[in-house]
């Protein structure tokens, strides 16, 4: 029983895959341990005054996993389930994600244990500002650059930028990405992860010689990533036969009209519950549908050894971070399910975050066409490199992505350490 609990730990899943790739690369033990462990783990405690006048204490985290390739980069999530193991795993994924796509960032992640749905706008602002103040010596455009994640968005990023700027006595746009356009945000950032998932899905279909117009897709999760993935794939002619959110899961073999569903969702308090033009199914049934593509875009560990053998999709494109636990990898591989790993599949978000950071740093503003073209180029290159590496080492695309990422980070880390250890010239 206890081994199963460890297995479902997202950090453990990351380590399992890391070790397979590290063995193939014959990574030195010391560099292996260095890359497994975060450079810094910060826990902060702070109090804010709630709207009712009471004071409440909150705990928050920021984990800097690695900065070999550049400033650390990663989102901040507001959720009751936030814990240090999860934040550590997500920070490591950010390191590998940037390395696979060739973006000059390291990996980080943050979170505050809270339920944003029960907090007012002013309370969320106080929490964000207090968290920023507590980490004002950690954040910085050349040090650690946060972004939105579950439970956060452009408002929180704007408050973070403002508080950080107040602490440092000047406006610093590049400290955070995912901001509103008027605060120095980038065009295309909101839909970036979903656009990236759809680009990768089309490349995977091409790999299996499946035509988009004849392909079916089921999407778990209808938040930012799931919704935009559904919309872009619908526009490309794929038949989206199933979608779900926290409230309900729907199936329609003839295909769901995604623009119509989005309209319904926006008018229905950001929920798809009660959508009339399809049949309600159980949440777990969505994952087992006979479709060409399955996109888990909700949360970690939804496909495990318990249900992996029942998966009937030909392709799984990981829209969420860690939706397939490591104990399911072997089963899916033996059943010829092509899994495109999260560190490649959902890297659209960090890529356009990088574009936003660049635009802020260079005091530029790019056109949407420029952003989308560059995004497509980076993801296509990443996809081809991962599949070439998979062929070369006779491994799954996931292990290939880890091999690429580890190799890049390990080599850079070693070069930096050699430079640090170089003996300095003696003075006369």
N, C-alpha and C positions, 0 to 999 in steps of 0.2 A: 504493500500500500504506500509506504513512504517513498519508494523509488518512483512510483507513478506521480506523486505530488511534485517531486524534484523535476520529473520529466516535463510536467506542464509549466514549469517556471520558464518564462521567455528568455531569461539570461542563460539558463542551462541549454536551451535549444540553440542559442547563438554559439555557445562554447562547443557543443557537440559538432556543429558544422565547421567551426573554426579549426578544431583539432584535426578533422579529416583533411582539410586544405593544408594545414601546417605540416602534417605528416607527408603529404605529397611533395611539398616544397622543402622537406628536411629542415625546417626552421630550427635554429638554435634555441635551446631551452630558455635562455635568459630573455631573448627578444620575444619569444612566445608568451612568456609570463607578462612581459611589459605591455604587449598588445592586448592581452586578455583583460588586464586590470586598468581601470580608469586612472588618468593622471591626477584628477582631483574629484572628491565627492564633498559637496557642501550641503549641510542641513541648516536651514534658518528657521527661527521661531520669531513671530511678531504678533502684535495685537492691533486690532482696529476697533473703532467705535461703530457699532451697528446703528442703523436708522432709529432703532427704539431706545438708543442711549446706552445700551449695555456694551461691555467690552468683550470681545471674543479673540481667543488665541488661535493662530493658524501655524501649521508646519509646512515648509516648502523645501524643495531640493533643487540643486543644479549639479549635474555630473558632467565634467569635462573628460571625455574618453581619450582623445588624442589630438595633438596639434602639430604633428609632423608635416602635414601637407599645407597647413595654413591656419588661420583663426578657426576656433571651434564654432560649429554651427548646428543649431537644433531648436526644436519647438519647445513651448511651455504649455503643459496641459493642466486644466482645472478639473479635477474629478475626485470623487470620494474614494476610488480604488487606487489612487496614486500611491506607489510604494518604491522604495529605493532599488529593489531588484529590477522592477519594470523600467525605471528611469535609466539604470545602468545598461540594460539590454538595448533600449531605444537609442542611447548615446552611442553605443558601439555600432549599431546599424547605420547611424548617420556617418560615422567614419568610413565604413565600407561603401556606402552609397556615393559619397563624394569621390572616393578613390576609383570606383568602377566607371563613373561618368567623366572622370578627369577634371573635376572641379577643385580648385585650390583651397579647400576647406578641410578642417578636421571635424570631429564629431562631438556633439554635446546634446543634452536634453535636460529639461526642467519640469517641475510640476508643483502644484500646491494642492494639499488635501482639502477639498471643499466641494460643495454642490452648487455650481453656478446658477442652476435653475431656481434655487431658493434665495438667491442674493439679488438685491436691487442693483441698478446701474451704478449708483453712488458707492455702494458697498464694494462692488467689483473694482471700481476705480481706486478706492482706498487700499484694497488688498494688493492690487497691481503696483501701486506706488510704494507701499511698504516693502514688498518683495524686491522691487528694483533698488530701493535705497539700501537694503540689506546686502545686495549683490553689486553695488555700484563700482566696487574695485575689481570685480570679476568680469563684468560686461565691458565691451568696447569694440569699435570697428576693426581693430587689428588684433583683438584678443578673443572675444567670445560674442557671437552675434545670435540673439534669440529670434524666434519666429512663432507664428500661431500654431496651435495643435488642438487636440480635443478640448472643447469648452472655452477656447479663446479665439479672438478674431482681430480685425483691424482696430477696433476701439482699444482693446488691451495693449496692442502694440504701440498705438499713439500715446497712451498714458505712460508706457514704459519709456518711450523716446523722450517725452516731455520731462519726466522725473529725472532721467539720466542727464539730460541737458541742464536742468536746474542745478543738480549736484556739481556738474562740471563747468557751470557758468557760461555755456555757449550752446547753440543749437547743433546737435550731432545726429543727422538723419541716418547715417550708415550703421548706427549701433543695433538696429533691429530691422527685420524685413516683414512683409505682410501688412504694411501700413495702408491707410486710406490714401488714395491718389493725392489729395490735397496736403498730406503730411509727408510726401516723398515716396509714396508707393509706386509700384510698377503696373502697367497694363498687363493683363494676362496672368497675374499672380493668383487670383481667386480660383480660376479654373485650371491652373497649371498641372496639378497632380492628376486630375481626371483626364486632361488632354494627353498627358504622358502615358497613362494607363491605356488609353484608346490607341495611341501610336504603337505601343508595344504589342497590343492585342492584334492589330493588323499585321505586324511583322511576324508574329507567331503563326497566324493563319496562313500567311505566305509560306512559311517554313514547312507547314504540313500540306501545302498545296490545296488549301480550302478557300473557296471563293466567299468574300464577305456577304454578297447578296444572298447566298444560300446557307449562311451560318446562323446558328442560334446562340443566345447568350443569357445566362442567369446572373443577376447581380445581388449580392448580399450587402445591405447597407445603402441608405439613400441620403447620406450626409453629403458634404461637399464633394468627396471623391466619387462615391457611388453615383450621385446625380449627374455630375459632369461626364463621367465615363459612359453612363447610359445615353446621355444626350448626343455625345460625339459619335458613339457607335451606331445609334439610331440614324443619325445624319449620313453615316457611311453605308447605310443599307442593311446593317445586321438586324435580325429579328430579336428584339429583347423580349423573351417569353416569361421572365420572372424577375421580380424585385421585392425587396423587403426593407423595412426599417424596424425600430425597436417595437413598434405597436403591432405590426401585421406583415404577413408575407403573401404575395399575390402571384398567380400563374394564369397566363393566357397563351395557349399554343399558337394562336394566330398572330401573336405579337402585341405588345403594349405600346400605345401611342405616347411616347415619352414627353413631348412638349405639352400634351394635354394633362399628363400626370403631374408634371412640374407645376402647372397652373393650379391644379387641384391641391397639391401639397402646400403651395404658398397661401392659398385661400383657406386652408384647413389647419391653420396654426402649426405649420411645418411638420405635418404628419400625413402619411398616405392612408391612414386608417379609414376604412369605409369607401375606398375608391370603387366605383360601380362596375367598370368595364373589364373585370377579371374575377377569377375564383380565389378565395382565401385558402391558403394551404398552411401547414405547420412550418415554423421557421427551419427546423432541421431537414424537412423534405426538400427545401430549395437547393440545398447543397448536393442532393443526390439525384437531381433531375438529369435526364438524358439529353444533354446539350453539347454543343461544340466547345463553348467557352464558359467557364465558371470564374466569376470575379468576386472573391471574398474581400469586401471593402468596409468591413465593420470593426472587428477587434481581433486580438491574438487568439491563437489556439482553438479555432473552430473546426479544423480538420486534424484529427488525431488518429492514433492506431485503432481507436474504437469505430470510426466511420470511414476511414481511408479506403478500405476494400470495397465499399459500396459506391464510391464516387464513379459516376459514369461519363463525366465530361472528358473530352479529348485534351483540353488545355485548361490549366489553372493559371490565371494572371493575378498575382497578389497585390491587390489595391491597398489593403491594410498592411501594417507592419506585423510580421510573424503570425499570419492566420493559419499556417500549416506548422504543426509542432514537429520537432526533429524525429519523433518516433513514427511519423507517418511517411517520411521521405522514401524509405525502402519499398514500402507497399505500393505507393503511387508509381515509383520507377518501374517496379516489376509488372505493373498493370499498364505500362506504356502511356501514362498520363504525363504530358509535357507541362512541367511547372516552371513558370517564369518567376524568379524570386523577387521578393519585395525590394531588395537593394538595387535592382534594375527597374522593375515594373513601376514603382511609385516614385522614382527619382525626378519626375517632372517638377515637383514642388521645390526641392532644394536647388534645381537648375535655375528656375525663374527667380528664386530667392537670391541666388548668386547674381543674376542680371540686375535685380533691384539694388543690391549692395554695390555693384559696379557703377550703375547709373548715379547713385548717391555720391559715391567716392569721386567720380569723374565730373559731377555736376552736369549730367546729361539726362535727356528724356527720349527713350526709344519708341519707335512706332510699333504697333501690335504685330504687323506683318514681319518685321525684323525679329521680334521676340519669338514668334511661333516658328519661323524658319530656323533660327538658331537652336531652339529647343529640339526640333525634329532632327537636325543634324547631329546633335550631341547624343540623343537617345538611339538613333540608328547606328551610330558608330559604336556605342556601348553594347548594343544588342549583338552586332556582328562580332565584336571582340569576344564577348562571353561565349557565343556559340562556336567560334573558332577554337577557343581554349577548351571547351567541353569535348570537342572532337579530338584535339591533340592529346588530352589526358584520359580520354574515355571515361568521363564523369558526367554527372547531371549539370544542367546550366547553373543550378544553385551553388554547387561546389566549385564550378568554374568561376563564378562571380567572386566567391571568397578567395580563390587562388589569385585572381587578378588583383583584388583589393589588398590582400595580405602582402603580396610581393611588392606592390607599390609602396605601401606604408612602411614595411620592414626595411626596404632599400633606402628610403628617404631618412628613416630614423637612424640607420647605421651610419649614413654619411654625416648626419648632424652630430652624432656622438663622437665620430672620429675627429670632427672639427673642434668639438669641445675639449677632447682629450689631447689634442696636439700640444706639445710643449711650447711654451711661450719663449721668445728670444730672451736670453739673459742680458741684463744691462751691464755695461762695462763698469 
